[in-house]
Amino acid sequence: MNLKLKKLFVKVLLASFLVVNAGAGSFAKDNDITSQVVPKQYPAKYTPVYIKQIAPGYKSVGQDEIFYVALDMLKDTTGMYSRNAILGSNLSQRPVKIEFRDLSQISPDYATFDALGWKKGKKLYIYINQKHRNAPAGALAALLSHEALHQDEFNSLAEETYAWTMEAVVWDEILKLYPESNDESSSLVKRENTLKKLLEKGNYTNKYIKKSVMQNSGYKNLPSYSPGFEDL
């Protein structure tokens, strides 16, 4: 190969090297951007990288990533009790399984419910109405704080009053920590804001939440008390 051909060959190789590496650099940059994209339902700190770090602690509850975020958001709230209950500190001593479900398939009576606490054998489940798949993680966190209190086959007006009050208190705290959770286009957020107003109206007591529970037609056949909830 003569000198001119050698020089041309080197130039071609160098150009190819630069193109390949420029593409690799661009790919790495794109990957870095992707790793920081936060879904609209999550607070800003819940990047894919951060979720990957916390996921091992929550995988026992199910496969939906948004529940990992919701449970993690309970850490600095009154709902910490509920978070721990879902992770296994409950009457069953097992993690509670959480799923989005079409609740009408369980019973037509449950079609309009937002969520259900369910016991099957020794296992506990929380079924969230599938219409809330796109709800903010913060609203789901408040809802989970309620449902985690139902740990057996018994229920009562006192238990529901306590659970609804817990949900309202947690939502109030979530909004202070993560105000971006207040997406009023979500039907679940509308529910949470209704509860928050009842809490505020009662000067942060259960006064008006209790009245709402008593008037709820879905609870008309419930006894006044259940194990662990002996006081209204």
DODOPA-539235 format. One line per field, with one value per residue (C-alpha): x, y, z; residue number from 1. Coordinates in pm, 1 decimal. Example, Ala and Ser with C-alpha at 12.3 -4.5 7.8 and 13.67 -1.06 7.14 Angstrom:
DODOPA-539235
X	[1230.0/1367.0]
Y	[-450.0/-106.0]
Z	[780.0/714.0]
resi	[1/2]
//
This chain:
DODOPA-539235
X	[0.0/150.4/178.5/-125.4/-351.6/-223.6/-306.2/-653.6/-713.8/-612.3/-845.3/-1139.4/-1070.5/-1042.7/-1368.2/-1548.2/-1410.2/-1534.1/-1882.6/-1918.7/-1798.1/-2011.7/-2311.6/-2208.3/-2174.9/-2518.1/-2668.5/-2513.4/-2650.8/-2997.8/-2982.1/-2888.9/-3188.9/-3421.5/-3298.3/-3413.7/-3762.2/-4026.0/-4381.5/-4648.1/-4800.8/-4482.3/-4313.4/-3992.1/-3754.9/-3894.1/-3672.9/-3627.2/-3283.9/-3426.7/-3713.9/-3468.0/-3289.4/-3603.2/-3788.0/-3631.3/-3792.0/-4140.3/-4151.4/-4321.0/-4647.3/-4687.6/-4565.6/-4703.0/-4422.5/-4660.1/-4738.5/-4366.3/-4371.0/-4695.4/-4564.0/-4237.4/-4426.2/-4585.6/-4248.6/-4273.3/-4645.0/-4891.3/-4938.1/-4606.5/-4810.7/-5005.9/-4687.4/-4539.0/-4864.3/-4862.5/-4500.4/-4586.3/-4645.1/-5009.3/-5230.5/-5126.4/-4754.9/-4721.9/-4692.6/-5028.2/-5067.2/-5185.0/-5348.3/-5555.1/-5878.7/-6216.2/-6404.2/-6733.1/-6581.9/-6564.7/-6923.3/-7151.2/-7196.5/-6831.0/-6834.4/-6821.6/-6588.4/-6251.1/-6075.6/-6132.0/-5942.3/-5976.7/-5879.8/-5839.7/-5733.9/-5438.7/-5344.1/-5442.7/-5508.9/-5583.8/-5768.5/-5768.7/-6036.0/-5866.0/-6010.5/-5741.3/-5444.2/-5353.7/-5409.1/-5116.9/-4905.0/-4975.5/-5350.8/-5290.9/-5067.5/-5353.8/-5595.9/-5352.7/-5315.6/-5691.5/-5711.2/-5412.5/-5619.0/-5861.4/-5672.3/-5943.9/-6289.8/-6457.2/-6552.5/-6747.9/-6852.1/-6573.2/-6314.9/-6431.7/-6432.4/-6075.0/-5968.7/-6130.9/-5975.9/-5634.3/-5676.5/-5770.7/-5480.9/-5230.5/-5359.6/-5326.6/-4964.5/-4890.2/-4999.7/-4758.5/-4471.5/-4567.1/-4809.0/-4781.1/-4999.1/-5307.1/-5412.8/-5782.6/-5848.1/-5818.0/-6136.2/-5926.5/-5782.9/-6139.2/-6222.2/-5914.9/-5992.1/-6348.8/-6211.0/-5958.7/-6238.4/-6431.2/-6117.9/-6061.3/-6429.1/-6403.1/-6089.9/-5876.0/-6100.7/-6317.7/-6642.4/-6765.7/-6594.1/-6782.7/-7111.3/-7028.8/-6952.6/-7279.5/-7475.7/-7300.6/-7552.8/-7272.8/-7213.8/-7575.9/-7540.0/-7210.6/-7196.6/-7078.8/-6753.4/-6505.3/-6189.5/-5932.2/-6189.7/-6405.6/-6455.1/-6643.0]
Y	[0.0/337.4/634.5/821.5/517.1/460.9/821.2/788.8/461.2/619.4/916.4/682.4/482.9/799.2/938.1/610.0/611.1/965.6/888.7/574.3/747.3/1054.6/821.7/643.5/974.4/1081.5/748.9/780.6/1132.2/1018.9/733.6/976.6/1195.6/893.6/785.6/1119.9/1138.3/1135.4/1018.5/1283.6/1078.9/1093.0/1370.0/1499.7/1295.2/963.6/927.1/581.2/562.8/639.4/393.2/121.8/182.3/156.5/-116.1/-417.7/-304.0/-300.8/-582.0/-816.8/-619.0/-664.8/-564.8/-213.1/39.4/317.6/131.4/135.2/512.8/549.7/340.7/529.9/858.7/743.6/744.7/1095.2/1085.7/946.2/671.0/512.4/265.3/164.7/136.7/-103.0/-298.7/-344.1/-459.7/-733.7/-586.0/-689.8/-964.7/-1206.8/-1129.5/-1132.9/-852.8/-732.0/-785.6/-475.1/-482.4/-266.7/-456.4/-430.2/-452.4/-538.7/-879.2/-952.9/-836.6/-590.2/-424.8/-315.5/-161.9/196.7/135.9/309.3/22.5/-294.6/-457.4/-833.3/-1143.1/-1476.2/-1756.4/-1619.4/-1367.2/-1000.5/-805.4/-446.5/-409.8/-59.6/25.6/16.5/359.4/503.2/369.4/724.0/886.0/1067.0/838.6/1069.8/1010.9/636.4/665.7/823.9/555.9/278.6/427.8/369.0/19.7/-110.5/-77.6/-348.7/-663.2/-917.4/-1024.6/-793.4/-433.2/-166.7/196.2/268.8/100.8/291.0/619.1/558.3/453.6/753.0/987.6/831.7/880.7/1247.3/1319.1/1148.3/1335.8/1664.1/1573.5/1450.2/1785.1/1967.8/1741.1/1695.0/1973.1/1857.6/1558.4/1781.8/1702.3/1781.7/1612.5/1282.9/1143.4/998.3/1342.5/1478.4/1210.9/1300.0/1672.7/1604.5/1415.5/1689.8/1949.5/1735.9/1707.7/2083.2/2155.8/1943.4/2131.4/1824.4/1587.0/1306.5/1494.2/1537.8/1231.4/1022.3/1180.1/1098.3/736.0/704.3/835.4/613.3/362.5/114.2/87.0/60.2/-304.9/-261.9/-305.7/-13.7/-180.6/-447.3/-603.0/-328.4/-54.7/-41.9/332.4/577.9]
Z	[0.0/-101.8/137.4/-0.3/40.2/394.4/490.9/338.6/523.3/857.6/794.9/727.1/1044.0/1252.2/1113.1/1188.9/1544.1/1605.6/1470.8/1683.4/1999.0/1937.0/1915.5/2235.9/2416.8/2299.4/2411.0/2756.6/2788.4/2680.3/2930.2/3204.8/3118.7/3112.6/3455.0/3597.8/3441.4/3716.3/3633.5/3687.9/3970.5/4182.0/4382.2/4225.4/4440.2/4312.4/4006.3/3848.1/4012.5/4357.0/4313.6/4215.6/4547.0/4762.4/4567.2/4746.0/5071.3/4919.6/4662.2/4908.5/4874.7/4498.5/4156.0/4107.1/4148.6/4249.1/4571.4/4659.6/4619.6/4816.9/5106.8/5107.7/5124.9/5452.9/5630.5/5775.4/5852.7/6105.6/5847.2/5946.6/6154.8/5844.5/5637.5/5890.6/5905.6/5528.0/5539.8/5791.4/6138.1/6140.5/6283.6/6008.1/6054.6/5673.3/5416.8/5285.9/4911.0/4723.5/4379.6/4146.9/4081.9/3916.8/4246.0/4077.2/3995.3/4366.8/4416.4/4234.0/4575.0/4565.7/4216.7/4342.7/4638.1/4624.3/4801.0/4998.7/5282.2/5238.1/5434.0/5255.0/5486.2/5681.7/5412.6/5397.7/5078.4/4985.8/4657.4/4506.0/4250.6/3910.5/3825.2/4055.2/3856.6/3752.0/4090.9/4256.1/4473.0/4768.6/4743.9/4726.2/5033.1/5229.0/5109.3/5207.6/5554.2/5596.0/5448.7/5647.2/5966.4/5851.3/5950.9/6029.2/5919.4/6171.1/6108.3/6293.3/6292.7/6539.8/6314.1/6006.7/6198.5/6308.3/5956.2/5784.0/6038.5/5984.0/5608.4/5652.0/5887.3/5657.2/5351.2/5539.7/5620.4/5267.2/5123.1/5352.5/5249.9/4882.4/4775.4/4413.1/4512.2/4507.1/4150.2/4160.3/3827.7/4019.0/4174.2/4456.7/4535.8/4546.3/4804.9/5010.4/5000.4/5117.9/5417.4/5486.4/5497.4/5748.2/5960.9/5951.7/6020.2/6334.7/6444.1/6371.3/6566.4/6424.4/6503.2/6144.9/6002.5/6259.6/6149.2/5787.5/5877.3/6070.0/5772.0/5516.1/5379.3/5312.6/5686.2/5801.1/5909.1/6094.5/6472.7/6682.7/6785.6/6671.4/6826.6/6883.6/6821.5/7131.7/7151.3/6933.0]
resi	[1/2/3/4/5/6/7/8/9/10/11/12/13/14/15/16/17/18/19/20/21/22/23/24/25/26/27/28/29/30/31/32/33/34/35/36/37/38/39/40/41/42/43/44/45/46/47/48/49/50/51/52/53/54/55/56/57/58/59/60/61/62/63/64/65/66/67/68/69/70/71/72/73/74/75/76/77/78/79/80/81/82/83/84/85/86/87/88/89/90/91/92/93/94/95/96/97/98/99/100/101/102/103/104/105/106/107/108/109/110/111/112/113/114/115/116/117/118/119/120/121/122/123/124/125/126/127/128/129/130/131/132/133/134/135/136/137/138/139/140/141/142/143/144/145/146/147/148/149/150/151/152/153/154/155/156/157/158/159/160/161/162/163/164/165/166/167/168/169/170/171/172/173/174/175/176/177/178/179/180/181/182/183/184/185/186/187/188/189/190/191/192/193/194/195/196/197/198/199/200/201/202/203/204/205/206/207/208/209/210/211/212/213/214/215/216/217/218/219/220/221/222/223/224/225/226/227/228/229/230/231/232]
//
